[in-house]
Structures are given as C-alpha cells and as structure tokens.
C-alpha cells in the first residue's frame, strides 16, 4: 500500500492556524470535524488525525516555511481529501501543483459537505474499505447532491 501526499502553500504564515505544529494539527482536526460532522481523533501524540467512521487517517504532518504537507494511505478517500482541501483552502492554503501530490477529482466536488447531507447510499459506499489498494465502489457514488 502506498501513500497519498497532500501539500498546501500559504502566501503568508497560515494566520488562520496556530503557529506551533501540534496546535495547528489540532486546529485542522477541529475544522475538519466542524466541516464534516464526523468525529476526528488526535492520536500518536497529536501527530495523526484518525476518522473512525471512514477508517482513515492523516499522518506524518510536515510544516515548513508557509507550507503544510500530510500523508494518507492510498487509495485516497474522496470524502476525506475533498474536505481536508476545503479546510486548508479556508485557512488560506492553495494546493501544490506538483504531479505527485493529491488533486481533487471534479466528480467528487459535491462531497465537500457535511456527512449528514450525503445520501444514505453514498454514506454506505464511503464507509466501505479499500479493496486491493483500490476504491472500486466510489464510481457508484451519486453524481448529484440530494
């Protein structure tokens, strides 16, 4: 199993996020929880965000001059990554354009909503674990918001 890399750049120090790394990760967790309505747990001394409903985690956070990077397991979970991107954009971040980093899928843009706003069918499909490093059932997600 590989990893997905997410990287966001900020024009200035992310003023919307606390200055120290552990506080910034906790703030991102709080914002992700508020955006999705899902419980987000801080684990491994506050360096990993785990989302139990999805069975997913974001780990190995890296902070450098106006850049925040994080890893997640492949294949990337569309609901988690779309909402993480929305949270980072709201804090003033813009996605890295490099070919090796996560990019949004236009078909998944409607997933940038609270969990309860998704149809029961979509919530069922998004809870399904990856199979052989793939998410084959994501193609069955609704194409329109309900």
Backbone as CSV, one residue per row, in Angstrom:
resi,resn,N_x,N_y,N_z,CA_x,CA_y,CA_z,C_x,C_y,C_z
1,UNK,0.848,-1.178,0.000,0.000,0.000,0.000,0.890,1.235,0.000
2,UNK,0.570,2.194,-0.838,1.336,3.424,-0.931,0.728,4.533,-0.101
3,UNK,1.243,5.721,-0.288,0.733,6.880,0.428,0.317,7.965,-0.547
4,UNK,-0.639,8.737,-0.120,-1.089,9.920,-0.828,-0.454,11.112,-0.132
5,UNK,0.054,12.050,-0.899,0.678,13.248,-0.346,-0.225,14.436,-0.639
6,UNK,-0.510,15.207,0.381,-1.245,16.457,0.215,-0.356,17.595,0.668
7,UNK,-0.220,18.633,-0.154,0.614,19.783,0.193,-0.126,21.064,-0.158
8,UNK,-0.119,21.999,0.793,-0.758,23.300,0.605,0.250,24.387,0.924
9,UNK,0.247,25.428,0.105,1.129,26.584,0.290,0.279,27.769,0.729
10,UNK,0.884,28.607,1.551,0.210,29.789,2.076,1.026,31.021,1.690
11,UNK,0.344,32.097,1.294,1.049,33.318,0.906,1.793,33.930,2.085
12,UNK,1.257,33.751,3.263,1.912,34.208,4.477,1.817,33.072,5.476
13,UNK,2.441,33.246,6.608,2.315,32.221,7.632,0.828,32.001,7.844
14,UNK,0.372,30.745,7.872,-1.073,30.486,7.993,-1.673,31.153,9.223
15,UNK,-2.082,32.391,9.068,-2.621,33.162,10.181,-3.888,32.567,10.758
16,UNK,-4.596,31.791,9.955,-5.818,31.158,10.417,-5.545,29.961,11.314
17,UNK,-4.286,29.498,11.335,-3.915,28.324,12.127,-2.881,28.730,13.171
18,UNK,-2.897,28.069,14.327,-1.893,28.384,15.357,-0.473,28.162,14.835
19,UNK,0.492,28.846,15.452,1.864,28.809,14.992,2.604,27.510,15.240
20,UNK,2.378,26.855,16.389,3.130,25.619,16.621,2.422,24.442,15.967
21,UNK,3.201,23.445,15.572,2.693,22.331,14.772,1.574,21.554,15.457
22,UNK,1.758,21.189,16.720,0.728,20.367,17.370,-0.583,21.134,17.506
23,UNK,-0.510,22.430,17.769,-1.735,23.240,17.845,-2.377,23.392,16.472
24,UNK,-1.544,23.518,15.439,-2.084,23.635,14.077,-2.783,22.351,13.663
25,UNK,-2.197,21.200,13.980,-2.838,19.918,13.649,-4.161,19.793,14.400
26,UNK,-4.170,20.177,15.672,-5.412,20.125,16.460,-6.465,21.063,15.869
27,UNK,-6.045,22.239,15.404,-6.987,23.182,14.791,-7.544,22.620,13.483
28,UNK,-6.693,21.976,12.690,-7.159,21.356,11.447,-8.157,20.244,11.779
29,UNK,-7.868,19.457,12.816,-8.789,18.392,13.236,-10.141,18.984,13.620
30,UNK,-10.114,20.064,14.391,-11.360,20.708,14.818,-12.144,21.234,13.615
31,UNK,-11.459,21.832,12.677,-12.128,22.379,11.481,-12.669,21.269,10.588
32,UNK,-11.919,20.173,10.474,-12.380,19.033,9.682,-13.619,18.411,10.327
33,UNK,-13.612,18.340,11.635,-14.768,17.828,12.374,-15.978,18.740,12.165
34,UNK,-15.758,20.048,12.229,-16.856,21.007,12.027,-17.387,20.953,10.598
35,UNK,-16.502,20.789,9.628,-16.909,20.768,8.216,-17.679,19.507,7.854
36,UNK,-17.291,18.372,8.447,-17.890,17.094,8.061,-18.965,16.607,9.023
37,UNK,-18.869,17.011,10.272,-19.769,16.477,11.291,-19.318,15.123,11.807
38,UNK,-18.153,14.660,11.364,-17.605,13.375,11.807,-16.614,13.595,12.944
39,UNK,-16.499,12.606,13.810,-15.507,12.665,14.888,-14.119,12.496,14.289
40,UNK,-13.203,13.362,14.714,-11.803,13.296,14.291,-10.972,13.144,15.561
41,UNK,-10.212,12.073,15.639,-9.404,11.790,16.823,-7.952,12.179,16.583
42,UNK,-7.347,12.760,17.602,-5.906,13.023,17.584,-5.220,11.826,18.205
43,UNK,-4.245,11.262,17.509,-3.518,10.101,18.009,-2.020,10.315,17.834
44,UNK,-1.241,9.407,18.401,0.219,9.434,18.282,0.775,10.815,18.637
45,UNK,0.511,11.202,19.891,0.992,12.484,20.425,0.503,13.663,19.598
46,UNK,-0.725,13.560,19.076,-1.312,14.650,18.313,-0.757,14.820,16.913
47,UNK,-0.059,13.814,16.388,0.554,13.910,15.066,-0.232,13.159,13.993
48,UNK,-1.294,12.469,14.387,-2.124,11.713,13.447,-3.580,12.084,13.682
49,UNK,-4.313,12.302,12.603,-5.756,12.509,12.679,-6.415,11.231,12.182
50,UNK,-7.267,10.657,12.998,-7.977,9.438,12.618,-9.466,9.745,12.559
51,UNK,-10.120,9.293,11.491,-11.555,9.486,11.300,-12.184,8.102,11.353
52,UNK,-12.672,7.690,12.537,-13.172,6.317,12.715,-14.288,5.919,11.753
53,UNK,-15.209,6.810,11.462,-16.321,6.479,10.570,-15.825,6.013,9.212
54,UNK,-14.739,6.607,8.749,-14.196,6.282,7.428,-13.101,5.229,7.498
55,UNK,-12.583,4.976,8.686,-11.465,4.049,8.814,-10.197,4.606,8.187
56,UNK,-10.050,5.917,8.196,-8.940,6.599,7.534,-8.145,7.421,8.528
57,UNK,-6.904,7.738,8.150,-6.035,8.563,8.982,-5.173,9.464,8.109
58,UNK,-4.799,10.599,8.682,-3.854,11.535,8.076,-2.671,11.603,9.024
59,UNK,-1.466,11.415,8.521,-0.313,11.274,9.406,0.930,11.914,8.782
60,UNK,1.983,11.947,9.556,3.281,12.474,9.134,3.165,13.903,8.607
61,UNK,2.559,14.766,9.421,2.412,16.173,9.072,3.780,16.827,9.012
62,UNK,3.997,17.679,8.025,5.255,18.411,7.889,4.939,19.892,7.678
63,UNK,5.606,20.715,8.430,5.415,22.157,8.353,6.756,22.789,8.002
64,UNK,6.768,23.586,6.949,7.967,24.348,6.618,7.505,25.751,6.264
65,UNK,8.405,26.565,5.814,8.088,27.957,5.534,6.837,28.081,4.665
66,UNK,5.722,28.409,5.301,4.431,28.629,4.630,3.925,27.441,3.819
67,UNK,4.289,26.237,4.205,3.828,25.020,3.536,3.453,23.981,4.572
68,UNK,2.335,23.308,4.338,1.900,22.205,5.192,1.677,20.995,4.300
69,UNK,2.288,19.860,4.679,2.113,18.605,3.943,1.631,17.535,4.909
70,UNK,0.918,16.572,4.361,0.415,15.454,5.161,0.316,14.224,4.264
71,UNK,0.376,13.063,4.896,0.247,11.797,4.175,-1.028,11.080,4.595
72,UNK,-1.561,10.300,3.691,-2.679,9.401,3.943,-2.434,8.148,3.126
73,UNK,-3.093,7.077,3.495,-2.889,5.839,2.744,-3.598,5.895,1.395
74,UNK,-3.020,5.172,0.426,-3.649,5.026,-0.891,-4.569,3.818,-0.846
75,UNK,-5.610,3.852,-1.612,-6.039,4.969,-2.431,-6.633,6.064,-1.554
76,UNK,-6.573,7.274,-2.034,-7.095,8.385,-1.246,-8.602,8.264,-1.091
77,UNK,-9.070,8.599,0.080,-10.505,8.555,0.350,-11.108,9.866,-0.147
78,UNK,-12.032,9.824,-1.102,-12.519,11.065,-1.716,-13.188,12.019,-0.728
79,UNK,-13.967,11.499,0.185,-14.658,12.389,1.133,-13.652,13.069,2.050
80,UNK,-12.724,12.327,2.583,-11.730,12.890,3.489,-10.876,13.941,2.790
81,UNK,-10.325,13.609,1.635,-9.408,14.530,0.964,-10.108,15.762,0.412
82,UNK,-11.328,15.613,-0.094,-12.064,16.798,-0.567,-12.327,17.760,0.583
83,UNK,-12.699,17.225,1.736,-12.994,18.091,2.870,-11.732,18.644,3.521
84,UNK,-10.654,17.877,3.531,-9.381,18.420,4.018,-8.957,19.584,3.130
85,UNK,-9.090,19.437,1.832,-8.732,20.521,0.916,-9.590,21.755,1.177
86,UNK,-10.873,21.563,1.424,-11.755,22.693,1.718,-11.314,23.406,2.997
87,UNK,-10.932,22.650,4.011,-10.468,23.225,5.280,-9.173,24.011,5.057
88,UNK,-8.245,23.425,4.304,-6.967,24.095,4.062,-7.159,25.356,3.207
89,UNK,-8.047,25.295,2.236,-8.327,26.472,1.406,-8.951,27.580,2.249
90,UNK,-9.849,27.219,3.156,-10.481,28.210,4.024,-9.457,28.883,4.943
91,UNK,-8.358,28.189,5.231,-7.288,28.762,6.063,-6.290,29.564,5.230
92,UNK,-6.541,29.670,3.925,-5.674,30.458,3.056,-4.681,29.650,2.245
93,UNK,-4.801,28.328,2.269,-3.868,27.481,1.538,-4.310,27.239,0.108
94,UNK,-3.337,26.965,-0.733,-3.624,26.553,-2.111,-2.811,25.293,-2.393
95,UNK,-3.423,24.357,-3.093,-2.787,23.066,-3.371,-1.522,23.209,-4.177
96,UNK,-0.581,22.364,-3.868,0.644,22.259,-4.653,0.264,21.698,-6.023
97,UNK,0.910,22.180,-7.071,0.591,21.743,-8.432,1.461,20.582,-8.911
98,UNK,2.372,20.099,-8.082,3.264,19.008,-8.497,2.458,17.761,-8.862
99,UNK,2.991,16.988,-9.768,2.294,15.803,-10.270,2.127,14.713,-9.210
100,UNK,2.986,14.668,-8.209,2.943,13.572,-7.237,2.018,13.832,-6.044
101,UNK,1.389,14.987,-5.977,0.531,15.289,-4.828,-0.947,15.136,-5.188
102,UNK,-1.762,15.004,-4.160,-3.200,14.824,-4.343,-3.796,16.012,-5.089
103,UNK,-4.734,15.678,-5.966,-5.509,16.691,-6.679,-6.975,16.314,-6.583
104,UNK,-7.837,17.301,-6.491,-9.269,16.976,-6.414,-9.782,16.386,-7.715
105,UNK,-10.792,15.555,-7.582,-11.477,14.994,-8.729,-12.759,15.809,-8.899
106,UNK,-12.958,16.485,-10.034,-14.162,17.301,-10.207,-15.456,16.532,-9.924
107,UNK,-15.467,15.239,-10.162,-16.666,14.432,-9.900,-16.954,14.312,-8.409
108,UNK,-15.964,14.602,-7.574,-16.150,14.481,-6.127,-16.375,15.822,-5.440
109,UNK,-16.477,16.900,-6.193,-16.644,18.233,-5.599,-17.871,18.308,-4.697
110,UNK,-18.921,17.601,-5.032,-20.146,17.652,-4.223,-19.981,16.972,-2.878
111,UNK,-18.867,16.253,-2.670,-18.612,15.615,-1.373,-18.144,16.620,-0.325
112,UNK,-17.901,17.854,-0.724,-17.471,18.896,0.209,-18.677,19.424,0.971
113,UNK,-19.202,18.564,1.816,-20.392,18.877,2.587,-20.374,18.052,3.867
114,UNK,-21.281,18.349,4.754,-21.384,17.566,5.981,-21.842,16.153,5.644
115,UNK,-21.378,15.219,6.434,-21.686,13.798,6.267,-23.191,13.570,6.204
116,UNK,-23.935,14.235,7.070,-25.389,14.053,7.119,-26.095,14.559,5.867
117,UNK,-25.450,15.389,5.071,-26.047,15.886,3.833,-25.932,14.883,2.687
118,UNK,-25.102,13.858,2.875,-24.958,12.829,1.844,-26.112,11.830,1.948
119,UNK,-26.417,11.192,0.853,-27.479,10.189,0.869,-27.020,8.978,1.685
120,UNK,-27.963,8.219,2.254,-27.577,7.002,2.975,-26.752,6.059,2.095
121,UNK,-27.083,5.973,0.832,-26.339,5.112,-0.097,-24.884,5.577,-0.223
122,UNK,-24.686,6.893,-0.391,-23.326,7.414,-0.508,-22.542,7.213,0.788
123,UNK,-23.194,7.426,1.924,-22.509,7.193,3.210,-22.108,5.731,3.330
124,UNK,-22.948,4.820,2.896,-22.621,3.393,2.921,-21.398,3.114,2.040
125,UNK,-21.408,3.650,0.815,-20.298,3.422,-0.114,-18.996,4.026,0.407
126,UNK,-19.077,5.200,1.013,-17.871,5.862,1.515,-17.304,5.191,2.769
127,UNK,-18.125,4.435,3.470,-17.637,3.687,4.638,-16.923,2.401,4.236
128,UNK,-17.109,1.974,3.002,-16.513,0.707,2.563,-14.995,0.844,2.503
129,UNK,-14.287,-0.157,3.008,-12.822,-0.097,2.975,-12.288,-0.310,1.560
130,UNK,-11.049,0.079,1.387,-10.374,-0.146,0.109,-10.211,-1.645,-0.119
131,UNK,-10.233,-2.037,-1.375,-10.009,-3.429,-1.754,-8.793,-3.497,-2.655
132,UNK,-7.784,-4.218,-2.224,-6.571,-4.377,-3.025,-6.042,-3.031,-3.515
133,UNK,-5.921,-2.089,-2.600,-5.400,-0.744,-2.892,-6.237,0.004,-3.930
134,UNK,-7.534,-0.235,-3.919,-8.437,0.474,-4.829,-9.741,0.775,-4.098
135,UNK,-10.476,1.733,-4.612,-11.794,2.060,-4.081,-12.802,1.884,-5.218
136,UNK,-13.080,0.630,-5.602,-13.905,0.381,-6.781,-15.348,0.869,-6.662
137,UNK,-15.867,1.006,-5.458,-17.269,1.389,-5.313,-17.485,2.897,-5.361
138,UNK,-16.391,3.678,-5.329,-16.539,5.130,-5.417,-17.168,5.548,-6.738
139,UNK,-17.018,4.726,-7.769,-17.625,5.068,-9.070,-19.149,4.993,-9.012
140,UNK,-19.683,4.371,-7.953,-21.130,4.241,-7.795,-21.747,5.397,-6.989
141,UNK,-20.893,6.325,-6.522,-21.401,7.457,-5.754,-22.342,8.295,-6.610
142,UNK,-23.327,8.895,-5.972,-24.262,9.765,-6.691,-23.491,10.885,-7.383
143,UNK,-23.974,11.294,-8.502,-23.332,12.377,-9.232,-23.918,13.733,-8.885
144,UNK,-25.042,13.725,-8.186,-25.688,14.990,-7.797,-25.926,14.976,-6.304
145,UNK,-25.965,16.179,-5.743,-26.314,16.304,-4.329,-27.801,15.965,-4.192
146,UNK,-28.156,15.430,-3.036,-29.568,15.072,-2.883,-30.395,16.263,-2.509
